[in-house]
Amino acid sequence: MTEEIRELAVIGWQEYIGLPEWNVPPIRAKSDSGARSSAIDVVDFEELPGDRVLFHVALSKLNRTNLVTIEAPIKRRTRIKSSNGSVHDRIIVETTIQIGQHQAVVELGLVCRRTMLCRMLLGRTALAGRFLVNSEKRFLLSEKPPSVKKKKRRPKS
């Protein structure tokens, strides 16, 4: 058991996670061992023939018009019970995530997380056997990606 723990990568309760197969730069994600499944914030999605889905991932939480369009096979459909007890149908897709130098293939539910602090949730099925979460730390394997600098406002005279 101790050997297994030593082999797991230790991540913080928040990390920046890239989605290289989809050309999505790192977005902020919450590691949540209380959630079974993982989810990504999508602006919208449309089911296509042949068990495929077309969806849009916003590159910024604040500017939801700068989008990456993704078409992917539907891995499965499921019902998710949220922490408040409500049940929602979800489309699940599969892709590779990258946290620092570590990569893993995970399933992601497509959902609007616009009001959430983190635009991605990494649940225990994605964490199990790969990562150990240090709940006191953030960004142990990842760094905040470079962002566009905001213009400083000059005080009114």
C-alpha positions as CSV (number, residue, x, y, z in Angstrom):
1,M,0.0,0.0,0.0
2,T,2.8,2.5,0.9
3,E,4.5,1.7,-2.4
4,E,1.3,2.5,-4.3
5,I,0.9,5.8,-2.6
6,R,4.5,6.8,-3.4
7,E,3.9,6.1,-7.1
8,L,0.9,8.5,-7.3
9,A,1.4,12.1,-8.4
10,V,0.4,14.5,-5.7
11,I,-1.9,17.3,-6.9
12,G,-3.5,20.2,-5.2
13,W,-7.2,20.7,-4.7
14,Q,-7.1,23.0,-7.7
15,E,-4.9,22.6,-10.7
16,Y,-4.7,23.9,-14.3
17,I,-5.6,21.1,-16.6
18,G,-4.9,21.2,-20.4
19,L,-6.9,19.2,-22.9
20,P,-4.2,18.6,-25.7
21,E,-6.4,16.4,-28.0
22,W,-8.9,19.3,-28.2
23,N,-6.3,22.1,-28.3
24,V,-7.8,23.6,-25.2
25,P,-5.2,25.4,-23.1
26,P,-5.1,24.8,-19.3
27,I,-8.2,25.7,-17.4
28,R,-8.8,25.8,-13.7
29,A,-10.1,22.5,-12.3
30,K,-11.1,21.4,-8.8
31,S,-10.0,17.9,-7.6
32,D,-13.1,16.5,-5.9
33,S,-12.9,13.0,-4.4
34,G,-16.5,13.4,-3.2
35,A,-17.7,13.5,-6.8
36,R,-17.7,10.2,-8.7
37,S,-17.6,11.7,-12.2
38,S,-15.7,14.5,-13.8
39,A,-17.2,17.4,-15.7
40,I,-16.2,20.2,-18.0
41,D,-17.9,23.6,-18.5
42,V,-19.4,23.8,-22.0
43,V,-21.3,26.8,-23.5
44,D,-23.6,24.5,-25.5
45,F,-23.7,21.2,-27.2
46,E,-25.6,19.4,-30.0
47,E,-26.0,15.7,-30.5
48,L,-25.0,14.6,-34.0
49,P,-25.8,11.4,-36.0
50,G,-23.6,8.4,-35.3
51,D,-23.3,8.9,-31.5
52,R,-21.3,12.1,-31.8
53,V,-21.6,15.4,-30.1
54,L,-20.5,19.0,-31.1
55,F,-19.8,21.3,-28.2
56,H,-18.1,24.6,-27.4
57,V,-15.6,25.2,-24.6
58,A,-15.1,28.8,-23.6
59,L,-11.4,29.7,-23.2
60,S,-12.2,32.3,-20.6
61,K,-14.7,32.2,-17.7
62,L,-15.4,35.9,-18.1
63,N,-15.5,36.0,-21.9
64,R,-17.7,33.2,-23.1
65,T,-17.5,34.2,-26.8
66,N,-13.9,33.1,-27.3
67,L,-14.6,29.4,-28.0
68,V,-13.1,26.2,-29.1
69,T,-15.4,24.0,-31.1
70,I,-15.0,20.3,-30.5
71,E,-16.6,17.3,-32.1
72,A,-16.2,14.0,-30.2
73,P,-17.7,10.5,-30.0
74,I,-20.2,10.1,-27.2
75,K,-18.7,7.5,-24.8
76,R,-22.0,7.0,-22.9
77,R,-25.0,8.7,-21.5
78,T,-25.7,8.7,-17.7
79,R,-27.7,10.2,-14.9
80,I,-25.9,12.3,-12.4
81,K,-27.2,13.0,-8.9
82,S,-25.9,16.4,-7.7
83,S,-25.0,17.3,-4.2
84,N,-28.4,19.0,-3.7
85,G,-30.2,15.8,-4.8
86,S,-31.3,16.8,-8.2
87,V,-30.8,14.4,-11.1
88,H,-29.6,15.4,-14.5
89,D,-28.9,13.5,-17.8
90,R,-25.3,13.9,-19.0
91,I,-23.4,13.1,-22.2
92,I,-20.0,11.7,-21.4
93,V,-17.0,12.0,-23.7
94,E,-13.5,10.8,-23.3
95,T,-10.2,12.7,-23.8
96,T,-6.7,13.1,-22.5
97,I,-6.0,15.6,-19.7
98,Q,-2.6,17.0,-18.9
99,I,-1.6,18.3,-15.4
100,G,2.0,19.5,-15.5
101,Q,3.9,16.6,-17.1
102,H,1.2,14.0,-16.2
103,Q,-1.3,12.8,-18.8
104,A,-4.3,10.5,-18.3
105,V,-7.4,9.5,-20.4
106,V,-10.6,10.4,-18.5
107,E,-14.3,10.6,-19.0
108,L,-15.9,14.1,-18.9
109,G,-19.5,15.0,-18.5
110,L,-20.6,18.0,-20.6
111,V,-22.4,20.6,-18.4
112,C,-22.6,24.4,-17.9
113,R,-20.4,25.3,-14.9
114,R,-20.7,29.0,-15.6
115,T,-21.5,29.9,-12.0
116,M,-18.8,27.6,-10.4
117,L,-15.4,28.8,-9.3
118,C,-13.7,26.1,-11.4
119,R,-14.7,25.3,-15.0
120,M,-13.7,21.7,-14.6
121,L,-14.3,19.1,-11.9
122,L,-12.0,16.1,-11.6
123,G,-13.9,13.3,-9.8
124,R,-12.7,10.3,-8.0
125,T,-12.9,7.9,-11.0
126,A,-10.3,10.2,-12.8
127,L,-8.2,10.5,-9.7
128,A,-8.2,6.9,-8.6
129,G,-4.9,5.1,-9.2
130,R,-3.3,8.2,-10.8
131,F,-3.3,11.1,-8.3
132,L,-3.3,11.8,-4.6
133,V,-4.9,15.1,-3.6
134,N,-3.3,17.4,-1.0
135,S,-6.4,19.3,0.2
136,E,-4.3,22.0,1.8
137,K,-2.5,23.1,-1.4
138,R,-3.3,24.4,-4.8
139,F,-1.4,24.2,-8.1
140,L,1.2,21.6,-7.1
141,L,1.8,20.3,-10.6
142,S,0.6,23.2,-12.7
143,E,1.2,26.9,-13.1
144,K,-1.3,29.6,-14.0
145,P,-1.2,30.0,-17.8
146,P,-0.2,33.3,-19.2
147,S,-3.2,35.6,-19.5
148,V,-3.9,38.8,-21.3
149,K,-2.9,41.7,-19.1
150,K,-5.6,44.2,-18.3
151,K,-5.0,47.8,-19.0
152,K,-4.5,49.8,-15.8
153,R,-7.0,52.5,-15.4
154,R,-5.7,55.9,-14.7
155,P,-7.3,57.7,-11.9
156,K,-9.6,60.6,-12.9
157,S,-8.1,64.0,-12.3
